[in-house]
Amino acid sequence: MTPEPTRLAYLDAMGLTAWVARYQLPNARETEACNWPEPVPEERPQPGAKGLHALLDDMPASAGGGDTSPGATEQAAVTDASSAVQAPAPQAPAGPRKARALLGDIVPDADDGAATAPTAMPAEDEAEEGAEPLRFGCQVACLDGRWLLLVARDEPLGPLHQRLLLNILTGAGVRPSQRPVFDSLAWPLEEGLPVRRPLDEARQGLKAFVAGRARRGWAPERVLVFGRQEALMQALAPSDATDNSAQPPRSQTLALPLWQGPGLDELLAGDGVGAEAKRRLWSQIGEWQAQWSDGTRGDGAGGDGARVDGARDDSDGA
């Protein structure tokens, strides 16, 4: 059992107040006497001139039997003080150690101050601290969890855009079992956050967005991008495909084959712009049916072609 003085000392160290009954209750054990000497805190030397004079007063007389008269003692004190003034004082470092030194706790030296000085950050990190984030917006969907669709536009798709997109897929022989449901992705996700490496952070954010949809059954095999945003393409990091290479470009961020074509608004435009965009589109999607059929999921059955427009086919009227 812990003795009472030890228990009270533990409580006092924890900052808890021990209460003792003023009167002895009936049938209660008599309170033990707690009259032990309290520890006296050690006095610290006073800083400044007061501490110097206190040390001089406490110095014992020299063993050589020198003059101890009041005049001689005062003259010696003045001599010591003048020599102390002439000697160069060590420069105390800035910060909490300087404050502690002034309070008489420690006297830091130059080496200790240099060791505790904060290390300067590299100039590259300081330059990137106030960088602007990479900004892009797109609508994202996944066809049967296999083909990732990115429409480079900030606003959600309207009925005309969705009908045009379904006509494009059906005309290319890509027949998903369900209509694609688009989610909006805007980067940065939140304004006001510190940015150090805008491009790397945008790529990591896009990669995390796609990986987070795996719980919905997304397992993309390739990426289809309609429209072009420079910031979005930088985030996708397309590889450069040579003319002699049969391999299509790949997104280095998502590690998937990448296709990029005209935007939906461009396909719906008039004055011959939409017709020219549709002709370019038809020349690029000829292999979609075979690629969709080669997948492990979806029916992928090819069928009759469909018109690539939102309302009527004007590709021949360019």
Secondary structure, DSSP 8 states (H G I E B T S, - for coil): ---HHHHHHHHHHTT------SS--TT--------------------HHHHHHHHHHH----TT----SHHHHHHHHHHHHHHHHHS------SSHHHHHHHTTS----HHHHHHHS-----HHHHHHTB-----EEEEEEEETTTEEEEE--SS---HHHHHHHHHHHHHTT---SS----EEEEESSSTT--BS-HHHHHHHHHHHHHHHGGGGT---SEEEEES--HHHHHHH-B----TT--S--EETTTTEEEEEE--HHHHH-TTTHHHHHHHHHHTT-TTHHHHHHTSSSS----------SSSS--GGG-
